[in-house]
Amino acid sequence: MQFTILGSGSNGNCAYLETPETRLLIDAGFNSKQVRARLASISRVPENLHGILITHEHIDHIAGLVGIAQKLQIPIYCNRDTKDAIELTLETKFECRLFRTGDSFELGDVSVETFSIPHDAADPVGFLLRTARGNIGFLTDLGHATKLVLERVRPAHALVLESNHDVKLLQDCPRRPWSLKQRILGRHGHLSNEAAADAAQEVMSAELKHVYLAHLSRECNKPEIAHRVMAARLEKIGAAHVALSLTAQSEPCATLHL
């Protein structure tokens, strides 16, 4: 199994998972040219995808759907409210394979578990992707980590976890109106660095070996701050077995092979 975060941040989110039988994108938040280029950087092409899993309809998660899913007739997997919101946002109709939030289903040799997350979207979800070689949890774009969310990603061997902002940098940011700051800080907004560290501590296990810090704000966070906060928490709880990685908006992360 190989897993690559092709990019993550406020301007685009997309990840690639490949198993012996299945090739998937998780979100497609870059334009189709960018998605193709980032896949090419790991010697892959979108024509070979079996599906695209969508967490929610915000544009930084769906920008490439017209040029990738629609043009190449690649199935989109999402819930009905997300489908409706995508079609409203992109002003076009899509053929989607719908699931109900909380459902599990098989995609080739990948078992996809879905669960509700608290975010200001129509019906946003997180994923736990189970493969024969390990499980990958997706927790991005959530205002707080509920007990349900933490329980659902606890079996993860690798966890993609939002670490969106430093609270002080956000509060002091002159380019963001107070209403936007309230939205980001709210219970349906985005996780701060400290909240991400709290979530990681809650789900920590001997099986969790990789944590990826995702969806870092360009204006209200710094990679070194996000890394320092999480690294300090991992050290405090004795989680020396965990490899900590930062995602980037501009380029893919190193590929994880399991």
N, C-alpha and C positions, 0 to 999 in steps of 0.2 A: 504494500500500500504506500502511495506517496501523496503528500499533501503540501500545497503551496498557497500561501496568502499572496495573491497577485497585487494587492494594494488595499490600504485601509485608511480612512480619514473622512473628513467632512465633505470632500469632493468626489468620493468614489470608494466603493467597497466591493471586493470580488475575491473569491477563493476557489481553488481547484482541488478536487479529490479524485484519485485514480486507484482502482483496485484491479485485480485480474479480469473482472467482467464488466466494470462500470466506470464511466468517466462523467463527473458532475461539476457544475459550477454552483457555488453557494453565493447568491446575489450576482448581479451584473451591473454594477454601478458606474462603470466607465463607458464611454461611447464605443461603438463596435470596433473602430480602428484600434483603440487602446486595448480592448479585450484581446483582439487578435495579436497585437504586438506583444502583450505580456504573456500570452500562451506560447507564442513563438520563442520567447526567451527561455522557455523550458522545453522547447522542441515539441510543442503540441499545437493542434489546430482546432478551432471550434466545430468544424464539420464532424468531428468524431465524438462530440458530446452526446450523452444519453439523456440529459435533462438539466434543468436549472431550478434549484430550490430558492424560493424567495421568502425572506424574513418579513418584509413589509414594503409599502409602496413609496417611500420617500425616494426622491430622484437619485440620491447618491447610492441607491441599491438597485435601481431599475433602468438606468440611462441607456444601457446597451441592448435592451430587450427587442426593440424594433429591428435593429441591424443584425442581431445574432439569432434570437429565438424565432422571430417571425420570418425573416429572410431565409434561414436555413431549416425552418420547420423543426426546431428542437423543442421538446415538451417543456412547459413551465409548470412547476408544482407549487401551489399556494392554496390558501383558503378562499372562500367565495368573497368575503368582504375585501380582501386584498386584491383579488382579481378586478372587482368593480372599481376600486380606487386606482389601480394601475391604468385601466382603460380610460378613466376620467382624466388622469394626469397626462397620459401619452396620446390621448385622443385617437385611439385605434382599438380594434377588437383583437383579442388573443385567444388561441386555443389553449386552455389550461386544464391540467389534471388536478381536480380539486380534492383537498383533504379537509376534514374538520379538525380544528385546533384541539390537540390532545390525542389525535390518532397516531398510530404507527403504521408504516407500510414498507414494502420491499421494493427496492430499485436494483435489479440484478442481485449482486451479492452484498449490497449495502442495505441495512435496516435503518429506516429513518424514523426517529421518534420526535414528535412535535409537542410544544407546550407554550402556553401563553406567557408573554412578558409584558411588564408595565411600561408602555411608551405611547406617545401621542400620535398613534396611527390607527387605521381602521380595525385591524385585528392582528397585531404583531406577534411573531412567534420566535422562539429559539429552537435549536435542533440539537439532538444527540444522534450522531451517525455511528452506527455500530458496524464494524468490519471484522473479518477473521483475525486481523493483526492488531486491532486496537480500536478504541472509541474516541471520537472527536466531538467536543461540546462547543456550541456557538452561543455566546452571550454578548451581543452587541446591541446598542441602542435600547437601554432600559434605565428607568429612573431610580429604581432600587431593586435589590435582589430579594425576591420573596422566598418564603420557605419552599414553595412548589418549585421555583426555578432552581434553587440550590439542590434540592433532592433529585431533580431530573438530570442535572449534569454531574452528579457525584460519581457515576461510573466512568467518567472521561479519563483517558490516558493523556490526551492533549486538550487544552482548553483555550479557545479564543475568547478573550475577556475584554470588554470595553474599559478603557482607562482614559476617559475623554478630557477631563480638565483638572487643573489645579484651582481650587476654590478661590484663593486670593487673586490669582491672575485673572480669573473670570470676573470677579467682583470689581477689579480695578480696570478692566478693559474699556477704553474710551470709545471704541467703535461699536459697542453693542448696547442697544437700549435696555433699560431696566426690565421691560416686559420680556425680552428674549433671555436675559439672565435668569429671571424667575422661571421661565419655561425649562431651561437647561438644568437648573438646580432642583426643580420640582420632582415629585414622585413618579412622573411619567416623562421625565427628561432623559438625562444622561448620567452615567456613573462618574464620580470624581476619582482621582487616584486613590484616595483613602478608602472610598467605598469599594473600589475594585480590590484593594488589599483585604478588606473585611470579607468580601465574597470568596476570595481565594483561600483565606484562612478557614472559612466555614466548610468548603468542599475538599479540603486537603486530605489526601490519602497516600498510601505507599504506591498506589497504581498511577497516580497523576504525575507524569514525568516532564510535561512540557506546558508552559503557559506563554501565550502570545498576548501582548498588550496591544489592543486594537482601538481604532477610531479616535486617535489622539487629535485634539483640536490644534490647529496651526497657530491660532492667536492666543489661546487660553491654556496652553500647556507647553511643556518642553520635554522632549524625549528623555533627557537626563533626569528630570524631576520624576516623571512617571516610573522610570526604571529604578531610581533610588528608593522611592516609596515602597514599591513592591519587593525589591531585593531586601530591604530592611525588615519587612514583615516576614518574608520567607526565612530569613536568618533567625528572627525572633522565635518562630514556631518550629525551628529545627528541620526545615524542608530543604536540606542541602541537595536532595536527589532531584530537584526540579530545575530544568533548564529554562531560563527566562529569556524571552526574545521580544524585541520591539518590532512592530509592523510600521510600514511607511506608506505615505500617499504616493510617492514618486516612483517606487520600484518594488518588485516582488521580494518577499523574504526568501531565505534559503529553504530549499525543499526538505521536508521531513520525510524520511523513509522508515517504515516500520515493517 
